Amino acid sequence: MGSAARRATGLPVMTLDMQTSFIAPGRGVLLAEGRVLRAGHSVVFCEGEVRTEAGELVAKASGLFKPVKAKEA
């Protein structure tokens, strides 16, 4: 989700909130996907899923991220 938020904003992001539900044991190769639901100027709403190769849902999450500008040296 953080990578999806960074890609959508073009800036580093800080996690403000994250909720994760672990639904089943993760065994073998796992596939993760993060999506941006809405990207505003101050916050980015995301969701993500982890599935097995067979498509079984292992975990589901939602997160709120804040784009941040790098500090100047």
C-alpha positions as a printed Julia matrix, in Angstrom:
73×3 Matrix{Float64}:
  0.0     0.0    0.0
  2.83    2.38   0.79
  4.38    1.74  -2.61
  1.03    2.39  -4.32
  0.64    5.65  -2.35
  4.2     6.76  -3.25
  3.62    6.02  -6.91
  0.31    7.92  -6.95
  1.75   11.04  -5.31
  5.34   11.0   -6.51
  6.43   11.72  -2.93
  7.53    9.69   0.08
  4.6     8.84   2.37
  4.13    8.47   6.11
  1.68    5.89   7.48
 -1.04    7.57   9.54
 -3.22    4.51  10.14
 -3.29    0.86   9.07
 -5.76   -1.94   9.82
 -4.9    -5.53   8.9
 -7.02   -8.68   9.09
 -5.18  -11.99   8.93
 -7.64  -14.49   7.48
 -5.69  -17.68   6.75
 -2.16  -19.06   7.15
  0.21  -17.95   4.4
  2.13  -20.87   2.94
  4.27  -21.1   -0.17
  4.39  -18.24  -2.66
  2.22  -15.28  -1.66
  1.11  -12.46  -3.94
  0.43   -8.97  -2.58
 -1.43   -6.13  -4.28
 -1.89   -2.57  -3.02
 -4.38   -0.11  -4.54
 -5.06    3.58  -4.12
 -8.74    4.22  -3.45
 -8.44    8.0   -3.35
 -5.44   10.31  -3.46
 -6.02   13.79  -2.09
 -3.51   16.58  -1.5
 -3.02   15.77   2.17
 -3.93   12.06   2.52
 -4.05    8.9    0.4
 -6.54    6.1    1.13
 -5.32    2.6    0.16
 -6.29   -1.04   0.45
 -4.34   -4.22  -0.07
 -4.68   -7.98  -0.22
 -2.35  -10.95   0.12
 -3.34  -14.16  -1.67
 -1.84  -17.59  -2.28
 -0.91  -18.67  -5.82
 -4.26  -20.47  -5.92
 -6.08  -17.22  -5.15
 -7.0   -17.92  -1.49
 -7.24  -14.71   0.54
 -4.63  -14.68   3.33
 -4.83  -11.07   4.57
 -6.65   -7.84   3.82
 -5.65   -4.33   4.9
 -6.58   -0.68   4.61
 -4.34    2.27   5.24
 -4.16    6.04   5.36
 -0.94    7.67   4.16
  0.32   11.27   4.19
  2.59   12.51   1.39
  5.68   14.28   2.8
  8.27   16.45   1.16
 11.92   15.63   1.79
 13.67   18.0    4.2
 16.27   20.24   2.64
 19.79   19.76   3.96
